[in-house]
Amino acid sequence: MAAEWPRLHRVADKIAVLLLAAIIVSASGAADAAPATVTNCDRLAGSPLDPQKVTAGVPFVKIKAAAAIAACRAALASDGNNPRLWYELGLALVKNGAYSDAFAAYSKAAALGYPAAEDDLGGLYATGRGVAKNDAQAVALFRQAADQNDPEAQKDLGEMYHAGRGVAKDDGQALALFKRAAARGDPGAQDDLGTMYVNGSGVAEDDKQALALFKAAAMQGYAQAQKDLAEMFYAGRGTAKDPGKAVAWFRKAAEQSLPSAEYALGLLYAKGLGVKADSAQAASWLRKAAAQGYAPAQAALDKSQADESAASKATR
């Protein structure tokens, strides 16, 4: 505990201390108000989901890893204790597939008290990338960042409760966390909350509420929500059935390399639903999804090839 100020008996001394305190507070406020220095690291690797970002941020899929890594290392050379820069370096390293290096960068930022880094470090533990998989450690890190009101961490902790990973399954806790993060505009939480409403998990099923949440997240460019919104339009849940709109939203998600959306778009082209049938486009999207290891897409390609082979034999 800090030592208490000694009692001041003279009025002049009291006035002097009050004036000094006012000057200190004023100087501190000016320092707090000073804008952070924006670096090329921030411009190339800042996350739109980081509450402490100093730029609009770059969607993860659009990070140019090599340039961002170089920029972040250059910025850290002159500002080595800046946790934001260590965090952004970690993002760029993850995009480059250098998970062990990303783990080190996130750890440095987390040690400096950066909530977004604590959350992404938890993500590495949850997926076993760059470190041995450890759900309990992931939960601890997600909780640490969530308690600092980081919305992405609240979303991630909610997902662990929903799945029962590293913690007892509890849809009520998941729902509460998703609602907290969604209220702050986190697109992943909005999408997760929409999924809870679609499935009636921990809450009464409500397609219209789900549609609104998917739309809010999709409008922020969140690929999973774009795919989920497309499925609502395709099935006519919470809205009139509209295959054309489904195709449009599947395409937005597919253009962000979401394999499940690439697969769905490929099937729609193959069947001519909501779009003119086009076997070449169908095959192209299915191959993109299969290249990412999406098994249903590979199965669809195999079936298509088998059907073509059978048809060819039948015409001989």
C-alpha positions as CSV (number, residue, x, y, z in Angstrom):
1,M,0.0,0.0,0.0
2,A,1.3,3.5,-0.9
3,A,2.4,5.6,2.1
4,E,-0.2,8.2,3.1
5,W,0.5,11.8,2.7
6,P,1.6,13.4,6.0
7,R,-0.9,15.7,7.6
8,L,-0.4,19.3,6.6
9,H,-1.1,21.8,9.3
10,R,-0.4,25.1,7.6
11,V,-2.9,26.6,5.2
12,A,-0.1,27.6,2.8
13,D,1.2,24.1,2.7
14,K,-2.3,22.8,1.9
15,I,-2.7,25.3,-0.9
16,A,0.7,24.4,-2.3
17,V,-0.2,20.6,-2.3
18,L,-3.6,21.2,-4.0
19,L,-1.9,23.3,-6.7
20,L,0.8,20.6,-7.2
21,A,-1.9,17.9,-7.4
22,A,-3.8,19.9,-10.0
23,I,-0.7,20.3,-12.1
24,I,0.1,16.6,-11.9
25,V,-3.5,15.6,-12.8
26,S,-3.5,18.0,-15.7
27,A,-0.2,16.7,-17.0
28,S,-1.3,13.1,-16.6
29,G,-4.6,13.9,-18.5
30,A,-2.6,15.5,-21.3
31,A,-0.3,12.5,-21.5
32,D,-3.3,10.1,-21.6
33,A,-5.0,12.1,-24.3
34,A,-1.9,12.1,-26.5
35,P,-2.6,10.0,-29.6
36,A,-0.7,6.8,-30.1
37,T,2.0,6.8,-32.8
38,V,0.6,5.0,-35.8
39,T,3.2,2.7,-37.5
40,N,3.2,0.7,-40.7
41,C,2.8,-2.3,-38.5
42,D,-0.6,-0.9,-37.4
43,R,-1.5,-0.1,-41.0
44,L,-0.6,-3.6,-42.3
45,A,-1.6,-5.9,-39.4
46,G,-3.9,-4.0,-37.0
47,S,-7.0,-6.0,-36.3
48,P,-10.5,-4.5,-36.8
49,L,-11.6,-6.6,-33.7
50,D,-9.0,-5.1,-31.4
51,P,-10.6,-2.6,-29.0
52,Q,-7.2,-0.8,-28.7
53,K,-6.5,-0.5,-32.4
54,V,-5.2,2.8,-33.7
55,T,-6.3,2.3,-37.4
56,A,-9.4,0.9,-38.9
57,G,-7.6,-2.5,-39.1
58,V,-7.1,-5.1,-41.8
59,P,-9.3,-8.2,-42.1
60,F,-7.1,-11.2,-41.2
61,V,-7.6,-12.8,-44.7
62,K,-6.2,-9.6,-46.3
63,I,-3.0,-9.3,-44.2
64,K,0.1,-9.4,-46.5
65,A,2.2,-11.5,-44.1
66,A,5.7,-10.8,-45.3
67,A,5.3,-7.0,-45.5
68,A,3.4,-6.9,-42.2
69,I,6.1,-9.0,-40.4
70,A,8.8,-6.7,-41.7
71,A,6.9,-3.6,-40.7
72,C,6.2,-4.9,-37.2
73,R,9.8,-6.0,-36.5
74,A,11.0,-2.5,-37.7
75,A,8.5,-0.8,-35.4
76,L,9.5,-3.0,-32.4
77,A,13.2,-2.2,-33.0
78,S,12.5,1.3,-31.7
79,D,9.5,0.5,-29.4
80,G,10.2,-2.9,-28.0
81,N,7.8,-2.7,-25.0
82,N,4.8,-1.8,-27.0
83,P,2.3,-4.6,-26.5
84,R,0.1,-3.6,-29.4
85,L,3.0,-4.0,-31.8
86,W,3.9,-7.4,-30.4
87,Y,0.2,-8.4,-30.8
88,E,0.1,-7.3,-34.4
89,L,3.4,-9.1,-35.1
90,G,1.7,-12.2,-33.8
91,L,-1.3,-11.8,-36.1
92,A,1.1,-11.4,-39.1
93,L,3.0,-14.5,-38.1
94,V,-0.2,-16.5,-37.7
95,K,-1.2,-15.5,-41.2
96,N,2.3,-16.7,-42.4
97,G,1.8,-20.0,-40.6
98,A,4.6,-19.4,-38.2
99,Y,2.7,-20.5,-35.2
100,S,5.6,-21.0,-32.8
101,D,6.9,-17.5,-33.5
102,A,3.3,-16.2,-33.1
103,F,3.1,-17.9,-29.8
104,A,6.2,-16.0,-28.6
105,A,4.9,-12.7,-29.9
106,Y,1.5,-13.1,-28.3
107,S,3.1,-14.2,-25.1
108,K,5.2,-11.0,-25.0
109,A,2.1,-8.9,-25.6
110,A,0.1,-10.8,-23.0
111,A,2.8,-10.4,-20.4
112,L,2.6,-6.6,-21.0
113,G,-1.2,-6.8,-20.3
114,Y,-2.7,-6.7,-23.8
115,P,-6.2,-8.3,-23.7
116,A,-6.4,-9.1,-27.4
117,A,-3.1,-10.9,-27.2
118,E,-4.3,-12.9,-24.2
119,D,-7.3,-13.9,-26.3
120,D,-5.3,-14.9,-29.3
121,L,-2.8,-16.8,-27.2
122,G,-5.8,-18.7,-25.8
123,G,-6.7,-19.4,-29.4
124,L,-3.4,-21.1,-30.0
125,Y,-3.8,-23.3,-26.9
126,A,-7.4,-24.1,-28.0
127,T,-6.2,-25.2,-31.5
128,G,-2.8,-26.6,-30.6
129,R,-0.9,-24.4,-33.0
130,G,2.6,-23.4,-31.9
131,V,2.0,-25.0,-28.5
132,A,0.5,-28.2,-27.1
133,K,-3.3,-28.2,-27.1
134,N,-4.6,-27.3,-23.7
135,D,-8.3,-26.4,-23.3
136,A,-8.0,-25.5,-19.6
137,Q,-5.2,-23.0,-20.4
138,A,-7.2,-21.6,-23.3
139,V,-10.2,-21.0,-21.0
140,A,-8.0,-19.3,-18.4
141,L,-6.6,-16.9,-21.0
142,F,-10.0,-16.2,-22.6
143,R,-11.5,-15.5,-19.2
144,Q,-8.6,-13.2,-18.3
145,A,-9.2,-11.1,-21.4
146,A,-13.0,-11.3,-21.1
147,D,-12.8,-10.0,-17.6
148,Q,-11.1,-6.9,-19.1
149,N,-14.2,-6.5,-21.3
150,D,-12.5,-7.7,-24.5
151,P,-15.6,-8.7,-26.7
152,E,-13.7,-11.2,-28.8
153,A,-12.5,-13.0,-25.7
154,Q,-16.1,-13.0,-24.3
155,K,-17.1,-14.7,-27.6
156,D,-14.3,-17.2,-27.4
157,L,-15.1,-18.0,-23.8
158,G,-18.7,-18.4,-24.7
159,E,-17.8,-20.9,-27.4
160,M,-15.8,-23.0,-24.8
161,Y,-18.9,-23.1,-22.5
162,H,-21.1,-24.0,-25.4
163,A,-18.8,-26.9,-26.4
164,G,-17.9,-27.9,-22.9
165,R,-14.2,-27.6,-23.6
166,G,-11.9,-26.9,-20.7
167,V,-15.0,-26.1,-18.6
168,A,-18.4,-27.8,-17.9
169,K,-20.9,-27.3,-20.8
170,D,-23.2,-24.4,-19.9
171,D,-25.4,-22.9,-22.6
172,G,-26.7,-20.3,-20.2
173,Q,-23.1,-19.0,-19.6
174,A,-22.4,-19.2,-23.3
175,L,-25.6,-17.2,-24.1
176,A,-24.7,-14.5,-21.6
177,L,-21.2,-14.1,-22.9
178,F,-22.4,-14.0,-26.5
179,K,-25.0,-11.3,-25.6
180,R,-22.3,-9.1,-23.9
181,A,-20.0,-9.3,-26.9
182,A,-22.7,-8.9,-29.5
183,A,-24.0,-5.8,-27.7
184,R,-20.6,-4.3,-28.4
185,G,-20.8,-5.1,-32.1
186,D,-18.5,-8.2,-32.2
187,P,-19.5,-10.0,-35.4
188,G,-18.4,-13.4,-34.2
189,A,-20.5,-13.1,-31.1
190,Q,-23.5,-11.9,-33.2
191,D,-23.1,-14.9,-35.4
192,D,-22.8,-17.3,-32.5
193,L,-25.8,-15.8,-30.8
194,G,-27.8,-16.1,-34.0
195,T,-26.8,-19.8,-34.2
196,M,-28.1,-20.2,-30.6
197,Y,-31.4,-18.7,-31.7
198,V,-31.6,-20.9,-34.8
199,N,-31.0,-24.1,-32.8
200,G,-32.9,-23.1,-29.7
201,S,-29.8,-23.7,-27.5
202,G,-30.2,-22.1,-24.1
203,V,-32.9,-19.8,-25.6
204,A,-36.2,-20.2,-27.4
205,E,-35.9,-20.8,-31.1
206,D,-36.3,-17.5,-33.0
207,D,-35.5,-17.4,-36.7
208,K,-36.2,-13.7,-37.1
209,Q,-33.9,-12.8,-34.2
210,A,-31.3,-15.1,-35.8
211,L,-31.7,-13.5,-39.2
212,A,-31.2,-10.0,-37.7
213,L,-28.0,-11.1,-35.9
214,F,-26.6,-12.9,-38.9
215,K,-27.3,-9.8,-41.0
216,A,-25.6,-7.5,-38.5
217,A,-22.5,-9.6,-38.6
218,A,-22.6,-10.2,-42.3
219,M,-22.7,-6.5,-43.0
220,Q,-19.4,-6.2,-41.1
221,G,-17.8,-8.7,-43.6
222,Y,-17.8,-11.7,-41.2
223,A,-17.6,-14.7,-43.5
224,Q,-19.3,-17.2,-41.3
225,A,-22.2,-14.9,-40.8
226,Q,-22.5,-14.3,-44.5
227,K,-22.7,-18.1,-45.0
228,D,-25.2,-18.5,-42.2
229,L,-27.3,-15.6,-43.7
230,A,-27.2,-17.3,-47.1
231,E,-28.5,-20.5,-45.5
232,M,-31.5,-18.6,-44.0
233,F,-32.4,-17.1,-47.4
234,Y,-32.0,-20.5,-49.1
235,A,-34.2,-22.3,-46.5
236,G,-36.6,-19.4,-46.0
237,R,-36.1,-19.2,-42.3
238,G,-37.0,-15.9,-40.7
239,T,-37.6,-14.5,-44.2
240,A,-39.1,-15.4,-47.6
241,K,-37.1,-18.1,-49.4
242,D,-34.8,-16.4,-51.9
243,P,-32.2,-18.5,-53.7
244,G,-30.8,-15.5,-55.5
245,K,-29.9,-13.7,-52.3
246,A,-28.6,-17.0,-50.9
247,V,-26.2,-17.1,-53.9
248,A,-25.1,-13.5,-53.3
249,W,-24.2,-14.1,-49.7
250,F,-22.6,-17.5,-50.3
251,R,-20.4,-15.7,-52.9
252,K,-19.3,-13.0,-50.4
253,A,-18.3,-15.7,-47.9
254,A,-16.6,-17.8,-50.6
255,E,-14.6,-14.9,-51.8
256,Q,-13.1,-14.8,-48.3
257,S,-12.1,-18.4,-48.8
258,L,-14.6,-19.9,-46.3
259,P,-14.6,-23.6,-47.5
260,S,-18.2,-24.4,-46.5
261,A,-19.4,-21.4,-48.5
262,E,-17.2,-22.4,-51.5
263,Y,-18.8,-25.8,-51.3
264,A,-22.3,-24.5,-51.1
265,L,-21.8,-22.1,-54.0
266,G,-20.3,-24.9,-56.1
267,L,-23.4,-27.0,-55.4
268,L,-25.7,-24.2,-56.4
269,Y,-23.9,-23.7,-59.7
270,A,-24.0,-27.5,-60.3
271,K,-27.8,-27.6,-59.7
272,G,-28.7,-24.2,-61.2
273,L,-30.4,-23.0,-58.0
274,G,-30.5,-19.2,-57.7
275,V,-28.0,-18.9,-60.5
276,K,-27.6,-20.3,-64.1
277,A,-26.2,-23.8,-64.0
278,D,-22.5,-23.8,-64.8
279,S,-20.5,-27.0,-64.4
280,A,-17.1,-25.2,-64.8
281,Q,-18.0,-22.7,-62.0
282,A,-19.3,-25.5,-59.9
283,A,-16.1,-27.5,-60.3
284,S,-13.9,-24.4,-59.6
285,W,-15.6,-23.6,-56.3
286,L,-15.7,-27.3,-55.2
287,R,-11.9,-27.6,-56.0
288,K,-11.2,-24.5,-53.9
289,A,-13.0,-26.0,-50.9
290,A,-11.4,-29.4,-51.4
291,A,-8.0,-27.8,-51.5
292,Q,-8.6,-26.6,-48.0
293,G,-9.4,-30.1,-46.8
294,Y,-13.2,-29.7,-46.8
295,A,-14.2,-33.3,-47.2
296,P,-17.8,-32.8,-48.5
297,A,-16.4,-30.8,-51.5
298,Q,-13.9,-33.6,-52.3
299,A,-16.8,-36.1,-52.1
300,A,-18.9,-34.0,-54.5
301,L,-16.0,-33.8,-56.9
302,D,-15.4,-37.6,-56.8
303,K,-19.1,-38.2,-57.4
304,S,-19.2,-35.8,-60.3
305,Q,-16.2,-37.5,-61.9
306,A,-17.8,-40.9,-61.3
307,D,-21.0,-39.8,-62.9
308,E,-19.2,-38.4,-65.9
309,S,-17.3,-41.6,-66.3
310,A,-20.4,-43.7,-66.1
311,A,-22.2,-41.5,-68.6
312,S,-19.2,-41.8,-71.0
313,K,-19.2,-45.6,-70.8
314,A,-23.0,-45.6,-71.4
315,T,-22.6,-43.8,-74.7
316,R,-19.9,-46.0,-76.1
